């Protein structure tokens, strides 16, 4: 009976499994950004803390968007468990480097799911994922803009760090 139900869903079964894996990745990203926000808060970098709290919220929204899509299309979405989130950072620059790596990993994962959608002709899910492709492009650009600020302000460590923190709210513009 379980196999019969899985055959009647709108999305392809293999794609649904990849989407459930993506839910896990989005939840992990949310938790990573929350840890980054905590580090920033602890170090008095309040604009950066707010930036990463907002990033954490966005990743959770992405997770929920995929979760709801699976359920709305006859599949079963699985609630993720989160392990392996580091809270140890040496600098704000390291945090943004890790954030860029995180976004690149998510982008590659989304692209992989789109590739599978094309292989199995799951056009519904491919259409759904187009929003995520655009979103990931923006997310990577945001992190790269932040890292460019570090390159611009090298040399005056403490002043540069404070100036970077003050400019963080404007990098989404």
Secondary structure as a PSIPRED ss2 file (coil, helix, strand):
# PSIPRED VFORMAT (PSIPRED V4.0)

   1 X C   1.000  0.000  0.000
   2 X H   0.000  1.000  0.000
   3 X H   0.000  1.000  0.000
   4 X H   0.000  1.000  0.000
   5 X H   0.000  1.000  0.000
   6 X H   0.000  1.000  0.000
   7 X H   0.000  1.000  0.000
   8 X C   1.000  0.000  0.000
   9 X C   1.000  0.000  0.000
  10 X C   1.000  0.000  0.000
  11 X C   1.000  0.000  0.000
  12 X C   1.000  0.000  0.000
  13 X H   0.000  1.000  0.000
  14 X H   0.000  1.000  0.000
  15 X H   0.000  1.000  0.000
  16 X H   0.000  1.000  0.000
  17 X H   0.000  1.000  0.000
  18 X H   0.000  1.000  0.000
  19 X H   0.000  1.000  0.000
  20 X H   0.000  1.000  0.000
  21 X H   0.000  1.000  0.000
  22 X H   0.000  1.000  0.000
  23 X H   0.000  1.000  0.000
  24 X H   0.000  1.000  0.000
  25 X H   0.000  1.000  0.000
  26 X H   0.000  1.000  0.000
  27 X H   0.000  1.000  0.000
  28 X H   0.000  1.000  0.000
  29 X H   0.000  1.000  0.000
  30 X H   0.000  1.000  0.000
  31 X H   0.000  1.000  0.000
  32 X H   0.000  1.000  0.000
  33 X H   0.000  1.000  0.000
  34 X H   0.000  1.000  0.000
  35 X H   0.000  1.000  0.000
  36 X H   0.000  1.000  0.000
  37 X H   0.000  1.000  0.000
  38 X H   0.000  1.000  0.000
  39 X H   0.000  1.000  0.000
  40 X H   0.000  1.000  0.000
  41 X H   0.000  1.000  0.000
  42 X H   0.000  1.000  0.000
  43 X C   1.000  0.000  0.000
  44 X C   1.000  0.000  0.000
  45 X C   1.000  0.000  0.000
  46 X H   0.000  1.000  0.000
  47 X H   0.000  1.000  0.000
  48 X H   0.000  1.000  0.000
  49 X H   0.000  1.000  0.000
  50 X H   0.000  1.000  0.000
  51 X H   0.000  1.000  0.000
  52 X H   0.000  1.000  0.000
  53 X H   0.000  1.000  0.000
  54 X H   0.000  1.000  0.000
  55 X H   0.000  1.000  0.000
  56 X H   0.000  1.000  0.000
  57 X H   0.000  1.000  0.000
  58 X H   0.000  1.000  0.000
  59 X H   0.000  1.000  0.000
  60 X H   0.000  1.000  0.000
  61 X H   0.000  1.000  0.000
  62 X H   0.000  1.000  0.000
  63 X H   0.000  1.000  0.000
  64 X H   0.000  1.000  0.000
  65 X H   0.000  1.000  0.000
  66 X H   0.000  1.000  0.000
  67 X H   0.000  1.000  0.000
  68 X H   0.000  1.000  0.000
  69 X H   0.000  1.000  0.000
  70 X H   0.000  1.000  0.000
  71 X H   0.000  1.000  0.000
  72 X H   0.000  1.000  0.000
  73 X C   1.000  0.000  0.000
  74 X C   1.000  0.000  0.000
  75 X C   1.000  0.000  0.000
  76 X C   1.000  0.000  0.000
  77 X C   1.000  0.000  0.000
  78 X C   1.000  0.000  0.000
  79 X C   1.000  0.000  0.000
  80 X C   1.000  0.000  0.000
  81 X C   1.000  0.000  0.000
  82 X C   1.000  0.000  0.000
  83 X C   1.000  0.000  0.000
  84 X C   1.000  0.000  0.000
  85 X C   1.000  0.000  0.000
  86 X C   1.000  0.000  0.000
  87 X C   1.000  0.000  0.000
  88 X C   1.000  0.000  0.000
  89 X C   1.000  0.000  0.000
  90 X C   1.000  0.000  0.000
  91 X C   1.000  0.000  0.000
  92 X H   0.000  1.000  0.000
  93 X H   0.000  1.000  0.000
  94 X H   0.000  1.000  0.000
  95 X H   0.000  1.000  0.000
  96 X H   0.000  1.000  0.000
  97 X H   0.000  1.000  0.000
  98 X H   0.000  1.000  0.000
  99 X H   0.000  1.000  0.000
 100 X H   0.000  1.000  0.000
 101 X H   0.000  1.000  0.000
 102 X H   0.000  1.000  0.000
 103 X H   0.000  1.000  0.000
 104 X H   0.000  1.000  0.000
 105 X H   0.000  1.000  0.000
 106 X H   0.000  1.000  0.000
 107 X H   0.000  1.000  0.000
 108 X H   0.000  1.000  0.000
 109 X H   0.000  1.000  0.000
 110 X H   0.000  1.000  0.000
 111 X H   0.000  1.000  0.000
 112 X H   0.000  1.000  0.000
 113 X H   0.000  1.000  0.000
 114 X H   0.000  1.000  0.000
 115 X H   0.000  1.000  0.000
 116 X H   0.000  1.000  0.000
 117 X H   0.000  1.000  0.000
 118 X H   0.000  1.000  0.000
 119 X H   0.000  1.000  0.000
 120 X H   0.000  1.000  0.000
 121 X C   1.000  0.000  0.000
 122 X C   1.000  0.000  0.000
 123 X H   0.000  1.000  0.000
 124 X H   0.000  1.000  0.000
 125 X H   0.000  1.000  0.000
 126 X H   0.000  1.000  0.000
 127 X H   0.000  1.000  0.000
 128 X H   0.000  1.000  0.000
 129 X H   0.000  1.000  0.000
 130 X H   0.000  1.000  0.000
 131 X H   0.000  1.000  0.000
 132 X H   0.000  1.000  0.000
 133 X H   0.000  1.000  0.000
 134 X H   0.000  1.000  0.000
 135 X H   0.000  1.000  0.000
 136 X H   0.000  1.000  0.000
 137 X H   0.000  1.000  0.000
 138 X H   0.000  1.000  0.000
 139 X H   0.000  1.000  0.000
 140 X H   0.000  1.000  0.000
 141 X H   0.000  1.000  0.000
 142 X H   0.000  1.000  0.000
 143 X H   0.000  1.000  0.000
 144 X H   0.000  1.000  0.000
 145 X H   0.000  1.000  0.000
 146 X H   0.000  1.000  0.000
 147 X H   0.000  1.000  0.000
 148 X H   0.000  1.000  0.000
 149 X H   0.000  1.000  0.000
 150 X H   0.000  1.000  0.000
 151 X H   0.000  1.000  0.000
 152 X H   0.000  1.000  0.000
 153 X C   1.000  0.000  0.000
 154 X C   1.000  0.000  0.000
 155 X C   1.000  0.000  0.000
 156 X C   1.000  0.000  0.000
 157 X H   0.000  1.000  0.000
 158 X H   0.000  1.000  0.000
 159 X H   0.000  1.000  0.000
 160 X H   0.000  1.000  0.000
 161 X H   0.000  1.000  0.000
 162 X H   0.000  1.000  0.000
 163 X H   0.000  1.000  0.000
 164 X H   0.000  1.000  0.000
 165 X H   0.000  1.000  0.000
 166 X H   0.000  1.000  0.000
 167 X H   0.000  1.000  0.000
 168 X H   0.000  1.000  0.000
 169 X H   0.000  1.000  0.000
 170 X H   0.000  1.000  0.000
 171 X C   1.000  0.000  0.000
 172 X C   1.000  0.000  0.000
 173 X C   1.000  0.000  0.000
